[in-house]
Amino acid sequence: MKSLEVVLARPVADMPVAADFHVVERETDAVAQGQLLVRVLDLSLDPYIGSRLRGRHLGGAAPTVGGRLPGECVAQVLESKAEGFAPGDIVAGEVGWSEYGVLDAGKARKLDPRAEPSAHLSVLGMPGLTAWAGVTQLAKVGSGDIFTVDAAAGPVGGVAGQLARLLGAKAYGIAGGAEKCALVRDVYGFDDCFDYRVEGWTDRVAEALPEGQTVHFENVGASVLTPMLQRLRVGGRIVLCGLAEHYQNSTPATLPVGTVIGKRAHVHGLVVYDFYPRWAEWIELATPWVLSGQLKVVEDAVQGLDKAAAHFERLMRGQNQGKALVKIAARA
């Protein structure tokens, strides 16, 4: 079976752009025992892929030119040579940025059919698991907390703030641009959102939170973390999840240690892979919230594999609103 696939056209040294990729056609691998032939429905594009392309991510080495690209997808099983999987099943896994692929059954997750498949790439997927881990397992957010999170219009920040509110906290987002802040307030339901592109945004934070926040969830890097750390209450908690502004350059992320000491802050480093064994626990908790609309699923999707490279460049430039997806095929 022939399949179209997006691969690297050249090594990536800086922020990835659409010209770094091209589409090729090649034969799909033969299906061996313990494997699944799948048709990709939706492909997930995530910020960590930018680091991975440069060999600067914990998830693995940089892909080679012409080689398979990292990125989780949801897919429908066409042929199964693995116990526990049958044609028609919907699964998640990695097969590259491709129309079809072969997936080792041991690396496939059979998806809960109650929610839309693409939700398993956002709220019920790695972004949602990341948010749950940081909010509930590390920061232990609860009633009475004042919670702040940056990149709040994205899938991790958006779920984190919604989850904090469901647990009884007040949630305040930080995002870039009026449209993103409107999404955070009006769709995700945060108590407020601060536009970091507006001069004096930190003054707005000080006015809204005169006593500071008890928890800050960091996704961006030093430019936001430094002023937000200054607003942290004594004994507050910080979750260091992402450093998006540092991924595509050599500027190191720094933490003002003196302020951390003065605040008696509890700093938690979050690596989502540590929580993969508990993914089913998150799905069981979150699926009813998704079905009831208490957890909003917001997708920034394009149609067709040929749009993947340009859509990924938009994501790397911070121009996405919600979960960046490429819709490739419809479920049969």
Residue, then its C-alpha position, 0 to 999 in steps of 0.5 A: m500500500k502506498s502512503l503519502e508522508v511528510v519528512l524532513a527536507r533538510p536538517v533543522a538548526d533554528m525555529p522550524v519553518a514549512a520549507d524544512f519539510h516535504v511530502v513523499e510517497r512510499e510503500t507502507d511497511a509489511v505488517a508483522q506479528g504483534q503489529l497493526l496497519v492503521r489509517v491515520l485520522d488526526l495528527s497531533l502537532d506539539p511544541y516539543i517536536g521543535s526541540r526534538l527536531r534539533g535533538r534537544h528533547l528528552g523524548g529521543a534523538a533528532p529525526t534524520v532527513g527523509g526519516r519518520l517524524p515524531g508526533e502522536c496520531v489517532a488512527q483506525v485499525l485496518e488490519s491486526k496481527a495482535e491480540g486485543f485489537a481488531p479492524g475498526d478499533i480506534v487507537a493512538g500511537e506514532v507512525g510518522w506524519s503519514e496517511y497510513g502506517v504500521l504500529d507496534a501493538g505494544k505502543a498503541r493505546k486503544l481509545d475510549p469510544r465515548a469521546e471524539p477520537s481527536a479529543h485523545l490528542s488534546v484534553l484526553g491526550m498528552p496535553g491534558l495528562t500534562a495539565w492534570a499531573g502539574v495541577t493535581q499531582l505536583a501543585k495539588v491545587g484545591s479550593g481557595d488557591i489562586f492559580t496562574v498559567d501562561a500559554a493559557a490559550g494552548p492545550v496544556g494551559g487551557v486544560a490546566g486553568q479549567l481543571a484548577r477551576l473545577l477543583g475550586a481555585k480561581a484561574y488567571g491566564i496569560a496569553g499573547g493577543a486579544e483573541k487568545c485572551a478572549l478564548v481563555r476567558d469566554v470559552y475556557g471560563f478563566d476568571d481573567c486573562f492578561d495579554y503579555r503583548v500589552e505594555g504594562w501587563t504586569d501592572r494589570v496582574a498586580e491590580a487583579l491579584p494584589e496579594g499574589q497567586t498561590v500557584h503558577f504553572e509555567n509554559v513559556g520561560a524567563s520573560v513571564l516566569t520572572p515577573m510572575l515569581q515576584r507576585l507569588r505568595v510566600g510558600g507558593r508553588i511553581v510548576l515548571c512545565g515548558l520553556a517555549e521561548h527558549y526551545q528555538n534559540s540558545t538563550p538559557a532559561t534562568l530561574p531567579v534563585g534569590t527570589v525563590i528562596g525569599k518566597r520559600a517557594h516549592v518548585h516542581g519540575l514536570v516531565v509528562y513521561d513520568f505520568y504515562p502509567r497513570w494515563a487511564e486514570w486521567i481519562e477516567l476522570a476527564t471523559p465525563w467532564v468532556l462529555s458534559g462540556q465542563l472541559k472544553v475541547v478547542e481545536d486549531a485544525v487544518q485539513g490534509l497532510d499537505k498542510a501539516a508543514a505550514h500549520f506546524e510553522r504557525l504553531m512554532r510562531g505561537q499563532n495557534q489557538g487551541k490544539a494544533l491538529v492535522k485532519i487526514a481522514a474520516r473514520a470509516 
